[in-house]
Amino acid sequence: MVAPVLVFVLLGHVPVVLLLALLGMLYLTALDVRDEDVDLQVKVWWFLLVLLFNVLGFLAEKAWVLNRRQRRRSEKNPHARR
């Protein structure tokens, strides 16, 4: 289990599919956080989290964005049914 990871670390060779998947997640993260009304530091933090933790970071960022948008919607219309 460790040997394949060591190949990535020591040789710096990453399969093209994995690199494209990571770039896609970073692009989608950038699209998500650009519309959020937060500091640049928070946006960069999410970008770096996705860069470091890949899929888990991307899922955490998606959950954060969806939670913020749902809260914003409920604050605009406090009498809406949940």
N, C-alpha and C positions, 0 to 999 in steps of 0.2 A: 504494500500500500504506500509505503514511503518512497520507494525507488522511482516511480513515475513523477512524483513531485520534485524529487531531487534533480531529475533531468531538466525540468523547467527552470529551477533555480540556478543550477550550475552552468548549463549551456545557454540559458536565455532564449531557448526555442519554444515558441508557443504555437500550437496549431492555429491555422488561419480562422477556422470556425469559432474557436474560443475567443480569439481576439475580436472578431466581428461581433460576437454576442456581447462582449464587454463594451465595445464602442456603441452598440445599439442601446444598451442599458444606460450608459452615460448620456447619450443624446436624449433619451426619453426623460431622464432625470432633469436635464437642463430645461426641457420644455415644461415640465411640471413646476419647477421652482421659480421659473422666470416670472410667472404671474402672481406669485405669493408676495404679500406685503410684509417682508421680513428683511433684516439687514443682509448685506452682501456676505458677511461672515457666516451666517446660517446657511445660505445657499451654497457656499464653498464647502462647508462642513458636510452637507448632504452629498455633494458631488464626490468628495473624498471618501465618505463612508461607502458609497457604491463602488468606488474604485478599489477599496481595500477588501470589502466583504462580498462583492459581486451580487449574487442572487439574493442573499439574506439582507444585504444593505438596500437593494432595490425594493424588496418587499416591505421593509421598514419605512422607506421613503414614501412608497405608495400609500401605506396605511396612514402615515402622518398627513399627507396631502388630503386624502379623502376625509379624515377626521376634521381637519381645519375647514374644509369646504362645507362639510355638513354642519359644523357649528356656526359658520358664517350664515348659512341658509336659515338655520333655526333662529338666529338672532334677528334676522330681517323680518321673519314672520313668526312671532312667538306663539301665536294661536294655532299654528299648523299642527295637524295630528302626527304623532310619531309612530 
